[in-house]
Amino acid sequence: MPVDAYRVITDEPVGDVAGDSGEEVQTPAPTDSTEFVPKDGVLLLVSVPNDAKVLVNGSETTSTGSLRRFVSRGLQEGATYDYTVTMVVGDGEKPVEETQIVSVMAGELSKVSFEESLQLTTSLTVHVPEESTVWLAGNMTDSTGATRTFETSALPTGSAWENYEIRVVTKHAGGEKTVSKVINLAAGDDVELSFETTDVLADASLIEKTASIQ
């Protein structure tokens, strides 16, 4: 059914008949595992990060938390309706947006989870002198070679590691020479940095701070 054929959903499930107005009835949500679904409605259970924004059929909702409950009333019994659910995380330059479309029959509930889409891989590749040692955020790595790639899924969607230091230490003329770059590393970034030989042979006190790399 087209979106404009049924009413805009409310942010909480209702426990009483809302009538033709489609307005929300202020009945508390169930406290046990049984979710109430009105016969003329659809219940959406949406799992998202606590700070995510959720839009349903293009309308921004106001509920908060990791589990959001939405109800649509005044539907035709036995009919199936499509709902477009969009999650937006982050207010910066690179917000993460994911959309799912679910089909639900009146009188039923549908669970929508964005957990898999939140597992973003953040990648950092550095080109360094082959015999150098690379330190990430103060931790020495045991990687080797001229090109080294580091990946993580531990950085939550919409967040960033600010002032993240990549330090390259190279032995030279009986001593150690160090070059350090400081960046902002956001979840889902794929960053590539080059530490040229001439840079590594610079004074050990050099710290080159770069702008956030997108």
N, C-alpha and C positions, 0 to 999 in steps of 0.2 A: 504494500500500500504506500502511496506517496506520503512524504513527511507531513504535509499540511492536512492530511486526512484525519489526524488524531491530535490529541491535546498535548501541550508542552508538559513535560514531566515535572514533578516536585522533588525536593531533595531528601525526603524521608518517606518511608512506607506508611500507609494509613491503615488504621484498624477499624474504621467505620466507613459507611457509604459516603462518598464525597459529593454525590449528586452530579447534575449535568454541568455545574460550574467548573469541575475539575480542580477545585481548590483543595489545598492540603488540610486534612483534619489533624488536630494536634493530639494524636494518640502516641504514647511512648512506643518505641520499637521493642519487639520481643526480647526478653533477656535470655531465653534458652536458644537451642540450636534450630528451632522451628521458625521459619520466616513466614509471616503472613502475606499471602498473595490474594488480592481482591479478584473476584470472578471476572469483573469487567476491566481488569488492569494487568499490567506487566510490572514485575519487580526486577531491577538490575542491581547486582552486587558487584561493585567495581573495586579491585585491589590496585592501589597505587602508592607511591611514596607519600609520606605525611604532608610534604610541602607542595604537592602537585596541584595543578589546576585541572579541572575536568569539565569538558564541554559535551553536551548531549544534543545531537541534531543541531549543532552550531550555537547553542545557547550555553553561556558559562554558568556553572552551578556554584553554590555558596558553601556546601558542606565541606568538612575537613576530616583529617584522619587517614589511616591506611586502608580502611574499608568504607566505601561510600555506598549508601542505599538510595535508590531512585525509584519512583513509582509513576506510572502513566495510567490515568483512569479514563473512563468513558469509552472503552474499546468494545468492538463487536466480538461476542463470544465465538470461539472457533477460528477467528481470523488471525493471520500472522502478520507481524509488523517488524519493520527494519529500524534499528537504532544505530546511529553513528556516534561512537564514543571516542573522544579525543582526550589524550593526556598531554599536558604541557608541564615540563619541569625546567626551572631556571628562568631568571629574568634578565640575564646578561646578553652578551652579543651572540651567544650560541645556545639558545634554549633548545631542549630536546622535545620533539613532538612526535607522538605515535597515535595512530587511529585504527580502530577496529569496528567492523560492522557486524552486528548480531541480529539474527532473526528469531523472534520470540512469539509464541502463540498466547493470546489472551488467557489469563488465569495461570500463567507459568512464570517462573523466574529464570534468569540467565546470569551466570557468573562470568565476569570479564576480568581477566588478569593481564597486567602489563609487566609481570615479573621477568619473563624471558627477554622482553625488549629492553629491560633495564640493565642487562648484563653487557655493558659496553666494554670493548677492549681498547685500552689506551696504550699507544705504542711510541717508543722513543728509539731512534736509530742514531748512532754516533759514528763518525769516521775519524779515526785516531791513528797515531803512529802505532805500528804493530806491537811493539814491546811495552807499550804504556799500560798503566793501571787506571781504571775508571772507577770513580766514586759517585754514587747517587744519593743525594740527601744525607751526606755524611757516612754512608755505608759503602765499604769497599766491595766491589764485585769481583768474581773470579773468571769473568769472560776473557777471551783472547781474540786476537785477529785485528785486522785493520777496520773492519766494519762490524759493529756490535748492535744487536737489537734487543730491547727490553720491553716486555709486555706485562700488563696487569689488568685484572678485572675488579680489583679491590676499590677503585675510585668510584664512589656513587654517582649516578646520573645527576647532572646539574651542578656538580661540585668541582672544585679545582684545588690542586696543590699550588699554593702561591709561594714565590721565592724558592722554587725548586732548583737546587744547585747540582750541576753536572761538573765534576772536577776530573781533570786528566793530569796524571803525574807521569813524567818521563825521565828516566835516568840520562844524564848528559854531563860529560866531562867530570866524572867523579861525584857529581851532585844530582839533585833532583830539581826539575823545572816543572812548574804547575800553571795550568790555565784553567780558569773556572768560569762557567757561564750560568747565569741565574735566569730562569724563565717562570712563567705561569703555565702549568700543565693542567688542562681541563679534561674531564672525562670524555673519552671518545676521540681525543686528539691523536693525530699521526704526525709526530714531529721528527724532523731530520736535522742534525747539526753536524758541522764539519769543524774539526780541530786540526788546522793545517800545521805542518811541521814548524813553520816560521813562528806561528803563534805559541806552540809549546815551548820553544826555545827562548821565549820572552822571560822577563823578570818573574820570579816566583810569586811576587806580591800582587801580580796583575789579576784583577777580577773584572771581567767584562760583563756588565749587567745589560741584558737585552730586554726589549719590550716583550710583552706577551706574544707568544707565537701561536697563531691560529692555523 
